[in-house]
Amino acid sequence: MTSYRTEYWTRTSGDLADRRTPIPTPEIKGNDDAANAVKIVIDPTRQYQLWEGAGAAITDSSASLFMQSMSPEQRHAILTEMFDPEQGGFSSVRISIGSCDFSSQAYYSYDDLPDGVAADPALDHFSIGEGEPGAPDATKDLKNVVPVLQEILAINPAVKVMASPWSAPAWMKTSGRLDGAGRLRLGEYVGNGYRYQDTIDYVYAQYFVKFIAAYESYGIPISSVTMQNEPSNGCPWPITVWTPEELTAWGANYLRPALDKTYPDVEIYFGDDSLRFWQRPASDYMTPEQANAFAGAAFHTYSGLPHWVHNGTRQFPHWKAAMTERRCMLDDTVAEASHVMFGEIGTWLVRNGVGLINLWNMALDEQGFPSWAGTSGRRGVITIDSSTGKVIRNLEYFMLRNYGQDVAVGSRRVASTNHTPDGRHGGLGSVAFLAPKGDLAGFLYNPTGEPIEAAVTVNGDGARWQTVTVPAYGTVSFHKSVEESVNTTQAPVDDEFEITYTPHPADDHDETLFE
């Protein structure tokens, strides 16, 4: 039986009446006292995937609010609150390589050509922006994204930065445009000759290398990339469309070799799309040798069938799994919002191998903007008032903080009893973790509209139950520490300002993952 010096338990209700509210450490009870409770057994002897962290996307839209709508003091306070390991403990961000739809600036790539120039095989026109980071006259990534990342990394230097392109430069695409679903001009020659190095395939791989080098020059290490955001999505904003077979060949034959020469530690995640992308097992179109080019599978949780996640997570022994995008909830019911964030993502996907979570848009304003694509009906992890810099923390913030505050990066998921098949039906769901120093942490999620009495014990403790009430559509978190102190900080009270979100129109992201 492990002896824990300190325990910290919190409760978060789906309606946010409780927001990681501390609750007394439950007393130890015997079988008779726990007879009517739902039993949860934590078993640290059965260990699974490494936990790498949780966070959200620092889009240009999000970064512009931090930079343009907040004072330096406001910005530093909220970034510290989220990313300081002694506070919120967020440990991961995702950025776009060039423009995405959520941008405060006109669409751009890092190799936009002047009139009269048809191609740039040497990438002589490559630039992530001009000016000093954060200066009023700075452009592209240097205007907002780079200075925000620099500040985040000053707060927590170990934050992982994942990067994904929405579109290749226009001149590399069949459409000749950034926006709209053109394809990469695979196999076409753009150099003076017919060598491997003269193809678009090779040049685009070098584009990634130059991007990583440019960010490195500003003190921002890129830990991983995906080859394409939503390669199956033919949307009107910047996008490049790929087949899984094309991604496999280009990643294995061009991108991985290019990174290996200069940035061998940068990981490549395969897929980066909804589960519809994963209808076929990856082994259907990828050999084990090709799979060695990739660190694992990346999922968006907008649509698809639950078991399709296994077509990525259970394909190759070394593959990891990351949840790389989910739009935050907006006009959904308390039940639906909680099912998606606490149930499907925070519990079910993690139980099925996901070790890294990045939600979409760390921050948007009171209207769900800015968005160069004009897409309305969106919300960020936090909402920032565009005129005052005031902050409201949304449901997603507390899901991420459950992980950031209680689960140490580098922990291993361990076995725990589960009573829900998918995170949204049935009874209590659970997920638990063992930290390298011996701490035990976990969450219980209640997918029903009534409180549930739960009883928790740990393998080796016998029938020594700790009983706790899990609120409707909410979570109870626990952190059992071998040390005398744990992180007991709490999120500040939200500011007050008017919210004027527009209900989001139906689109191909509106399907629920488990319907």
C-alpha positions as CSV (number, residue, x, y, z in Angstrom):
1,M,0.0,0.0,0.0
2,T,1.4,3.4,-1.1
3,S,1.5,6.0,1.6
4,Y,0.4,9.4,0.3
5,R,1.4,12.5,2.3
6,T,-1.1,14.8,0.6
7,E,-4.3,14.4,-1.3
8,Y,-6.2,17.1,-3.3
9,W,-9.7,16.5,-4.6
10,T,-11.8,18.9,-6.7
11,R,-15.2,19.0,-8.2
12,T,-16.3,20.5,-11.6
13,S,-20.0,20.5,-12.6
14,G,-21.1,20.6,-16.2
15,D,-22.8,23.9,-15.7
16,L,-19.6,25.3,-14.0
17,A,-21.4,26.1,-10.8
18,D,-18.4,24.3,-9.4
19,R,-15.1,25.1,-11.2
20,R,-12.5,22.8,-9.8
21,T,-13.9,23.5,-6.4
22,P,-11.7,21.9,-3.7
23,I,-13.6,19.2,-1.6
24,P,-12.4,17.5,1.6
25,T,-10.3,14.4,1.1
26,P,-12.8,11.5,1.3
27,E,-12.6,9.4,4.4
28,I,-11.6,5.7,4.1
29,K,-14.7,3.4,4.4
30,G,-15.3,-0.3,4.4
31,N,-17.4,-2.4,2.1
32,D,-20.6,-1.8,4.0
33,D,-20.3,1.9,3.9
34,A,-19.5,1.9,0.1
35,A,-22.1,-0.7,-0.8
36,N,-24.4,1.6,-2.7
37,A,-21.6,3.5,-4.6
38,V,-20.2,2.8,-8.1
39,K,-16.9,1.1,-7.6
40,I,-13.7,2.4,-9.3
41,V,-10.5,0.4,-8.8
42,I,-7.2,2.0,-9.8
43,D,-4.5,-0.5,-10.8
44,P,-1.0,1.0,-11.2
45,T,0.4,-2.3,-12.2
46,R,-1.2,-2.1,-15.6
47,Q,0.5,0.8,-17.4
48,Y,-0.2,2.3,-20.8
49,Q,0.7,5.4,-22.8
50,L,2.9,8.2,-21.8
51,W,1.1,11.5,-20.9
52,E,2.7,14.4,-22.9
53,G,0.4,17.2,-22.0
54,A,-2.6,19.3,-22.9
55,G,-3.3,22.8,-24.3
56,A,-4.8,24.5,-27.4
57,A,-4.0,26.3,-30.6
58,I,-2.3,29.6,-30.6
59,T,-3.8,30.8,-33.9
60,D,-3.1,34.3,-35.2
61,S,-6.7,35.1,-34.0
62,S,-5.9,34.0,-30.5
63,A,-2.5,35.6,-30.5
64,S,-3.9,38.9,-31.8
65,L,-6.2,39.2,-28.8
66,F,-3.4,38.6,-26.4
67,M,-1.2,41.2,-28.2
68,Q,-3.8,43.8,-29.4
69,S,-6.7,43.6,-26.9
70,M,-4.7,43.1,-23.6
71,S,-2.2,45.2,-21.8
72,P,1.2,43.6,-21.2
73,E,0.2,43.1,-17.6
74,Q,-3.2,41.4,-18.5
75,R,-1.5,39.2,-21.1
76,H,1.3,38.1,-18.8
77,A,-1.2,37.3,-16.0
78,I,-3.5,35.1,-18.1
79,L,-0.6,33.3,-19.9
80,T,1.1,32.7,-16.5
81,E,-2.2,31.4,-15.1
82,M,-2.5,28.9,-17.9
83,F,1.1,27.8,-18.5
84,D,2.9,28.1,-15.2
85,P,3.3,24.5,-13.9
86,E,2.5,25.9,-10.4
87,Q,-0.9,27.2,-11.7
88,G,-2.8,25.8,-14.6
89,G,0.0,23.7,-16.0
90,F,-1.0,23.8,-19.7
91,S,1.9,22.1,-21.5
92,S,1.2,22.0,-25.2
93,V,0.2,24.4,-28.0
94,R,-0.5,23.9,-31.7
95,I,0.3,26.5,-34.4
96,S,-0.3,26.8,-38.1
97,I,2.5,26.8,-40.6
98,G,1.4,29.9,-42.5
99,S,-2.2,31.1,-42.4
100,C,-5.3,29.2,-41.2
101,D,-8.9,30.3,-41.3
102,F,-8.6,31.9,-37.8
103,S,-6.4,34.8,-38.6
104,S,-6.6,38.5,-38.0
105,Q,-4.5,39.1,-41.1
106,A,-5.0,38.4,-44.8
107,Y,-4.0,34.9,-45.8
108,Y,-0.3,34.3,-46.3
109,S,2.2,31.5,-46.7
110,Y,6.0,31.8,-46.0
111,D,6.8,31.9,-49.7
112,D,4.5,34.2,-51.4
113,L,5.9,35.3,-54.8
114,P,5.9,38.7,-56.4
115,D,4.2,39.3,-59.7
116,G,6.2,37.8,-62.6
117,V,7.8,35.0,-60.5
118,A,6.3,31.6,-61.2
119,A,8.3,29.4,-58.9
120,D,10.9,29.6,-56.2
121,P,12.7,26.2,-55.9
122,A,15.5,27.7,-53.8
123,L,12.9,29.3,-51.5
124,D,14.6,32.6,-51.8
125,H,11.4,34.5,-50.9
126,F,10.9,32.5,-47.7
127,S,9.9,34.6,-44.7
128,I,7.8,34.1,-41.6
129,G,7.5,37.9,-41.4
130,E,9.3,41.2,-41.1
131,G,10.0,43.5,-38.2
132,E,10.6,42.9,-34.5
133,P,8.3,40.4,-32.9
134,G,5.3,42.2,-31.5
135,A,6.1,45.5,-33.1
136,P,3.2,47.5,-34.6
137,D,4.8,47.2,-38.0
138,A,5.6,43.5,-37.7
139,T,4.0,41.2,-40.3
140,K,2.9,37.6,-40.6
141,D,3.9,35.4,-37.6
142,L,6.1,38.0,-36.1
143,K,3.1,40.3,-35.5
144,N,1.3,38.1,-33.0
145,V,2.1,34.4,-32.9
146,V,5.9,34.6,-32.3
147,P,5.8,37.1,-29.4
148,V,3.0,35.2,-27.6
149,L,5.0,31.9,-28.0
150,Q,8.1,33.6,-26.7
151,E,6.2,34.8,-23.6
152,I,4.7,31.3,-23.0
153,L,8.1,29.7,-23.3
154,A,9.6,32.2,-20.9
155,I,6.9,31.1,-18.4
156,N,7.3,27.3,-19.1
157,P,10.3,26.5,-21.4
158,A,9.1,22.8,-21.8
159,V,5.8,23.6,-23.5
160,K,5.5,21.5,-26.6
161,V,4.9,23.3,-29.9
162,M,3.1,21.3,-32.6
163,A,2.9,22.8,-36.1
164,S,0.5,22.1,-39.0
165,P,0.1,23.6,-42.4
166,W,-3.3,24.5,-43.8
167,S,-2.0,25.3,-47.2
168,A,1.3,25.0,-49.2
169,P,2.4,28.2,-50.9
170,A,0.0,29.0,-53.8
171,W,2.7,28.4,-56.5
172,M,3.1,24.8,-55.2
173,K,-0.6,23.9,-55.6
174,T,-2.5,22.8,-58.7
175,S,-5.0,25.6,-58.0
176,G,-2.4,28.4,-57.8
177,R,-4.3,29.8,-54.8
178,L,-3.8,29.6,-51.0
179,D,-7.6,29.5,-50.3
180,G,-9.6,26.6,-51.6
181,A,-8.8,22.9,-51.9
182,G,-6.0,22.7,-54.4
183,R,-3.6,19.7,-54.4
184,L,0.2,19.7,-54.1
185,R,1.9,19.5,-57.5
186,L,3.4,16.1,-56.6
187,G,6.0,14.8,-58.9
188,E,6.3,18.0,-60.9
189,Y,9.8,19.5,-61.6
190,V,10.5,23.1,-60.8
191,G,14.3,23.2,-60.7
192,N,16.8,23.2,-63.6
193,G,16.9,19.5,-64.1
194,Y,15.2,16.2,-63.3
195,R,16.8,15.3,-60.0
196,Y,15.1,14.3,-56.7
197,Q,15.9,17.9,-55.5
198,D,14.2,19.5,-58.5
199,T,10.7,18.3,-57.5
200,I,7.9,20.1,-55.7
201,D,7.9,17.2,-53.3
202,Y,11.5,18.0,-52.3
203,V,11.1,21.8,-52.2
204,Y,8.0,21.5,-49.9
205,A,9.9,19.4,-47.5
206,Q,12.6,22.1,-47.4
207,Y,9.8,24.6,-46.7
208,F,9.2,22.7,-43.4
209,V,12.9,22.7,-42.6
210,K,13.2,26.5,-43.1
211,F,10.1,27.1,-41.0
212,I,11.6,25.1,-38.1
213,A,14.9,26.9,-38.5
214,A,13.1,30.3,-38.6
215,Y,11.2,29.6,-35.4
216,E,14.4,28.3,-33.7
217,S,16.1,31.6,-34.4
218,Y,13.5,33.2,-32.2
219,G,14.0,30.8,-29.4
220,I,10.9,28.6,-30.2
221,P,11.7,24.9,-30.7
222,I,9.2,22.9,-32.8
223,S,8.6,19.5,-31.2
224,S,6.4,18.0,-33.8
225,V,4.6,18.6,-37.1
226,T,1.8,17.2,-39.0
227,M,1.9,17.1,-42.8
228,Q,-1.5,18.7,-43.4
229,N,-4.4,19.9,-41.3
230,E,-7.5,18.0,-42.4
231,P,-6.2,16.6,-45.7
232,S,-9.7,15.4,-46.6
233,N,-11.4,18.7,-46.1
234,G,-12.3,20.7,-49.3
235,C,-13.0,24.0,-47.5
236,P,-13.0,27.6,-48.9
237,W,-10.1,28.8,-46.6
238,P,-6.5,27.8,-47.1
239,I,-6.2,24.1,-47.5
240,T,-4.3,21.4,-49.5
241,V,-6.0,18.1,-50.2
242,W,-4.1,14.8,-49.9
243,T,-5.0,11.1,-50.0
244,P,-3.6,8.9,-47.2
245,E,-1.4,7.2,-49.8
246,E,0.1,10.5,-50.9
247,L,0.8,11.6,-47.3
248,T,2.5,8.3,-46.6
249,A,4.8,8.4,-49.6
250,W,5.7,12.1,-49.2
251,G,6.3,11.8,-45.5
252,A,8.5,8.7,-45.8
253,N,10.4,9.7,-48.9
254,Y,10.8,13.5,-48.5
255,L,9.8,15.1,-45.2
256,R,11.3,12.5,-42.8
257,P,14.6,12.4,-44.7
258,A,14.7,16.3,-44.9
259,L,14.1,16.6,-41.1
260,D,16.6,13.8,-40.4
261,K,19.4,15.9,-41.8
262,T,18.8,18.9,-39.5
263,Y,16.0,18.2,-37.0
264,P,15.9,14.5,-36.4
265,D,14.1,14.9,-33.1
266,V,11.1,16.7,-34.6
267,E,8.3,14.2,-34.8
268,I,5.8,13.7,-37.6
269,Y,2.2,12.8,-36.7
270,F,0.1,11.2,-39.4
271,G,-3.5,12.0,-40.3
272,D,-4.4,15.2,-38.4
273,D,-8.1,14.8,-39.5
274,S,-11.4,13.6,-38.2
275,L,-12.1,9.9,-37.7
276,R,-13.6,9.7,-41.1
277,F,-10.0,9.9,-42.4
278,W,-9.3,6.7,-40.4
279,Q,-12.0,4.5,-41.9
280,R,-9.3,2.2,-43.2
281,P,-6.5,0.8,-41.0
282,A,-3.2,2.6,-41.7
283,S,-1.6,-0.7,-42.4
284,D,-3.8,-0.9,-45.6
285,Y,-1.7,1.8,-47.3
286,M,1.5,1.9,-45.3
287,T,4.3,-0.6,-44.8
288,P,5.9,-0.9,-41.4
289,E,9.1,0.6,-42.9
290,Q,7.1,3.7,-44.0
291,A,5.4,3.8,-40.6
292,N,8.8,4.3,-39.0
293,A,8.8,7.8,-40.5
294,F,6.0,8.8,-38.2
295,A,5.7,9.2,-34.5
296,G,2.0,8.4,-34.4
297,A,-1.5,9.2,-35.3
298,A,-3.3,12.5,-34.9
299,F,-7.1,12.9,-34.6
300,H,-9.8,15.6,-34.8
301,T,-13.0,14.7,-33.0
302,Y,-15.7,16.1,-35.2
303,S,-17.2,13.1,-36.9
304,G,-16.7,9.4,-37.4
305,L,-17.3,6.2,-35.6
306,P,-15.5,5.5,-32.2
307,H,-13.8,2.3,-33.2
308,W,-12.1,4.0,-36.1
309,V,-9.6,5.5,-33.7
310,H,-8.1,2.0,-33.5
311,N,-7.2,2.2,-37.2
312,G,-4.5,4.6,-36.0
313,T,-3.7,3.9,-32.4
314,R,-3.3,0.1,-32.8
315,Q,-1.5,-0.1,-36.1
316,F,2.2,0.0,-35.3
317,P,3.8,-0.7,-32.0
318,H,5.8,2.5,-31.7
319,W,3.0,4.9,-32.7
320,K,1.7,7.4,-30.2
321,A,-1.7,9.2,-30.5
322,A,-2.6,12.8,-30.2
323,M,-5.9,14.7,-30.3
324,T,-4.9,17.7,-32.3
325,E,-8.1,19.6,-32.8
326,R,-11.6,20.1,-31.5
327,R,-13.6,23.3,-31.8
328,C,-14.7,24.5,-28.4
329,M,-18.4,24.3,-27.6
330,L,-20.8,27.2,-27.9
331,D,-24.6,27.0,-28.0
332,D,-24.6,23.3,-27.0
333,T,-26.5,22.0,-24.0
334,V,-24.6,21.4,-20.8
335,A,-24.9,17.7,-21.4
336,E,-23.5,17.8,-25.0
337,A,-20.6,20.2,-24.1
338,S,-19.7,18.0,-21.1
339,H,-20.0,14.8,-23.1
340,V,-17.6,16.1,-25.8
341,M,-15.0,17.7,-23.5
342,F,-15.0,15.7,-20.3
343,G,-16.3,12.4,-21.8
344,E,-15.2,11.8,-25.3
345,I,-11.9,13.7,-25.2
346,G,-11.0,13.9,-21.6
347,T,-11.8,10.3,-20.7
348,W,-12.7,8.0,-23.7
349,L,-9.9,9.0,-26.1
350,V,-7.3,9.0,-23.4
351,R,-8.4,5.5,-22.4
352,N,-7.9,4.6,-26.1
353,G,-4.3,5.7,-26.3
354,V,-4.3,9.5,-26.7
355,G,-1.4,11.0,-24.8
356,L,-1.5,14.6,-26.0
357,I,-4.5,17.0,-26.3
358,N,-4.7,20.3,-28.3
359,L,-8.1,22.0,-28.6
360,W,-8.8,24.6,-31.2
361,N,-8.3,28.4,-30.5
362,M,-6.9,29.2,-27.1
363,A,-8.8,32.5,-27.2
364,L,-11.5,34.2,-29.2
365,D,-13.4,37.4,-28.5
366,E,-16.9,38.1,-27.3
367,Q,-18.3,37.6,-30.8
368,G,-16.2,34.5,-31.6
369,F,-13.7,36.4,-33.7
370,P,-11.4,37.4,-35.3
371,S,-11.6,35.1,-38.3
372,W,-10.3,36.1,-41.8
373,A,-12.6,33.3,-43.1
374,G,-15.6,35.1,-41.5
375,T,-16.6,31.9,-39.8
376,S,-19.0,32.8,-37.0
377,G,-20.3,30.7,-34.0
378,R,-17.0,29.8,-32.5
379,R,-15.6,30.0,-29.0
380,G,-12.1,29.8,-27.5
381,V,-10.8,28.0,-24.4
382,I,-11.1,31.5,-22.9
383,T,-13.1,34.5,-24.1
384,I,-11.3,37.8,-24.2
385,D,-13.2,41.1,-24.4
386,S,-11.8,42.8,-27.5
387,S,-12.1,46.3,-26.0
388,T,-11.0,45.7,-22.4
389,G,-8.9,42.5,-22.3
390,K,-11.2,41.0,-19.6
391,V,-11.4,37.2,-19.5
392,I,-14.1,34.5,-19.1
393,R,-12.9,30.9,-18.7
394,N,-15.0,28.4,-20.5
395,L,-15.7,24.7,-19.9
396,E,-12.7,23.7,-22.0
397,Y,-10.4,25.6,-19.7
398,F,-11.3,23.5,-16.8
399,M,-10.9,20.2,-18.8
400,L,-7.4,21.3,-19.7
401,R,-6.7,22.5,-16.2
402,N,-7.8,19.1,-14.7
403,Y,-4.9,17.6,-16.7
404,G,-2.4,20.5,-16.4
405,Q,-2.8,20.9,-12.6
406,D,-3.1,17.3,-11.5
407,V,-1.3,15.1,-14.1
408,A,2.5,15.4,-14.3
409,V,3.9,15.4,-17.8
410,G,5.7,12.1,-18.2
411,S,3.1,10.1,-16.2
412,R,1.8,6.9,-17.5
413,R,-1.9,6.1,-17.8
414,V,-2.8,3.2,-15.6
415,A,-5.9,0.9,-15.5
416,S,-9.1,2.0,-13.8
417,T,-12.6,0.7,-13.7
418,N,-14.8,2.2,-16.4
419,H,-18.6,2.1,-16.7
420,T,-19.2,4.0,-20.0
421,P,-18.5,2.5,-23.4
422,D,-17.9,5.9,-25.1
423,G,-17.7,8.7,-22.6
424,R,-21.3,9.8,-23.0
425,H,-23.6,6.8,-22.3
426,G,-23.9,4.4,-19.4
427,G,-22.3,5.2,-16.0
428,L,-19.1,6.7,-14.6
429,G,-16.0,6.9,-16.8
430,S,-12.6,7.2,-15.3
431,V,-9.0,7.7,-16.3
432,A,-5.9,7.5,-14.0
433,F,-2.2,8.2,-14.1
434,L,1.0,7.2,-12.3
435,A,3.7,9.9,-12.2
436,P,7.4,9.0,-12.2
437,K,7.8,10.1,-8.6
438,G,4.9,7.9,-7.5
439,D,2.0,10.4,-7.4
440,L,-1.4,9.0,-8.5
441,A,-3.9,11.2,-10.3
442,G,-7.2,10.8,-12.1
443,F,-10.7,11.9,-13.0
444,L,-14.2,10.5,-12.8
445,Y,-16.8,11.7,-15.3
446,N,-20.5,11.5,-14.8
447,P,-22.3,11.4,-18.1
448,T,-25.8,11.5,-16.5
449,G,-28.1,14.3,-15.3
450,E,-28.0,13.2,-11.7
451,P,-25.2,13.1,-9.2
452,I,-23.5,9.6,-8.8
453,E,-21.9,8.3,-5.6
454,A,-18.6,6.8,-6.4
455,A,-16.2,4.7,-4.3
456,V,-12.5,4.7,-5.2
457,T,-9.7,2.3,-4.1
458,V,-6.2,1.5,-5.3
459,N,-4.8,-2.0,-6.1
460,G,-3.0,-3.0,-2.9
461,D,-5.3,-1.1,-0.6
462,G,-7.9,-3.8,-0.4
463,A,-11.5,-2.8,0.3
464,R,-10.5,0.6,1.6
465,W,-12.9,2.9,-0.3
466,Q,-13.0,6.6,-0.6
467,T,-16.5,7.7,-1.5
468,V,-17.3,10.9,-3.3
469,T,-20.2,12.4,-5.2
470,V,-19.6,13.2,-8.9
471,P,-21.8,16.0,-10.1
472,A,-24.2,15.8,-13.1
473,Y,-22.2,16.0,-16.3
474,G,-19.2,16.8,-14.3
475,T,-15.9,15.6,-13.0
476,V,-14.2,14.8,-9.7
477,S,-10.4,15.0,-9.9
478,F,-7.9,13.5,-7.4
479,H,-4.2,13.9,-6.9
480,K,-2.5,11.7,-4.3
481,S,1.0,12.9,-3.7
482,V,4.0,11.3,-2.0
483,E,5.1,14.8,-1.2
484,E,3.8,17.2,1.5
485,S,2.5,19.8,-1.0
486,V,0.6,19.8,-4.2
487,N,-0.6,22.5,-6.6
488,T,-3.8,23.8,-5.0
489,T,-4.1,27.0,-6.9
490,Q,-7.5,28.0,-8.2
491,A,-8.7,29.8,-11.3
492,P,-9.6,33.5,-10.6
493,V,-13.2,34.6,-10.7
494,D,-14.2,35.5,-14.3
495,D,-14.6,39.1,-15.4
496,E,-18.0,40.4,-16.5
497,F,-18.7,41.6,-20.0
498,E,-21.3,41.1,-22.7
499,I,-21.2,38.0,-24.9
500,T,-22.6,38.3,-28.4
501,Y,-21.8,35.0,-30.0
502,T,-23.7,34.2,-33.2
503,P,-25.0,30.6,-33.3
504,H,-22.8,28.6,-35.6
505,P,-24.1,27.5,-39.0
506,A,-24.2,23.8,-39.8
507,D,-21.0,22.5,-41.4
508,D,-19.1,19.3,-41.8
509,H,-17.7,19.8,-38.3
510,D,-21.1,19.6,-36.6
511,E,-21.5,15.9,-36.5
512,T,-21.0,14.4,-33.1
513,L,-18.2,11.8,-32.9
514,F,-20.4,9.1,-31.4
515,E,-23.7,9.6,-33.3
